[in-house]
Amino acid sequence: MAIKRILKKTSVVFIILLILFITGCSQDAETISDTEEGIDDIVQDKEEEEEIITSDIDLQKIKPNEAGQIMVLMYHSIGEEEKEFARTPESFRKDLEKLYETGYRPISLKDYAEGNIDTPSGFSPVVITFDDGNKNQFNIISEEDETYTIDPKSAVGILTDFHEAHPDFPLEATFFVNDNVPFGQKEYLDYKLNYLVEQGMDIGNHTANHFDFTNCTDSKSIEHEIWTVKEKVDSIVRGYEVNTLSLPYGSKPKKDESLFQYIVSGQEQDYHNIAIVEVGWDPYKSPYDMDFNPSGIHRVRASDLQEYVKGTGIYDWMDRLEKGERTKFVSDGNPKTVTVPEDYKDQIDLEKIGERELVTYVLEDSE
Ligand SMILES: [Zn+2]
């Protein structure tokens, strides 16, 4: 009896030990895999933590606000004399200098429309646009063995010089062209359009014939006006899609407003404009704002001739934004997050921020 009991006890103990061993092993296995996952998690947590810590430290200092407004600058000619639609090379250089000093950094119109903003933290994005494809926007002064000399007084010359001197001022600008010879020199057209795209700048649509949409009553002519420019550019810069448009005269169909949809997208022809800009008078909404309309982007006149700008020119708005008359967009430096002070949270459209993460913070009163 006693022996049997001992045996029984032993076997019970053995079984228990065996169970413990097995579970122990599997626990060990789990622990190992846990640890492996754990390391990744920890690394990720640490990265996130570091990001959050960085923003935590800087938030009160840099005060990011990605619900704020952005200036889309409207230029036309770069010419000898300052006029309603002409800026001198000196003035244009001065504009870039002032933008740079005031903490503006260019982004492309496409990136603005799509909310892809990688402007460094504490800086404000600005969009630079040119209408009409004038020769003085992109002029070639000589060519030798396929080496082209760009007129340093033309817009492209000034922009590239400025970017070379200030590499942290990205070379971003959109040139809206028609179906004439954009930038005037037929023999250099291929070179010019390809150069712009290679340098990371954009070509936009200004309609084939500088078309006034106001009295338009049929969709066919709208589609023709838009598709022609898209096709032309595509035939010269293979694979480049013209998908931004500047309304000539800022005109929209007035007799039949429903025709506006054809300016956005073609039905017979294959095109879709992700950004449509108007003729300007003020900065426009954050791309994450509830009311941001990519088909109705306002612009600011890049001029300081008060008889034309009447307090709404580039310098007026730089000033007004600085004074807080409108909220200025200030980047958090992270394209994956959209950072806004708590009070601006309700203005943000979660659908528009898409995959990005919304970060809010309480702005402490510094005064
Ligand atoms: Zn125009």
Boltz pocket constraint, residues with backbone or C-beta under 6 A from the ligand:
constraints:
  - pocket:
      binder: B
      contacts: [[A, 131], [A, 132], [A, 206], [A, 210], [A, 247], [A, 248], [A, 249]]
      max_distance: 6.0
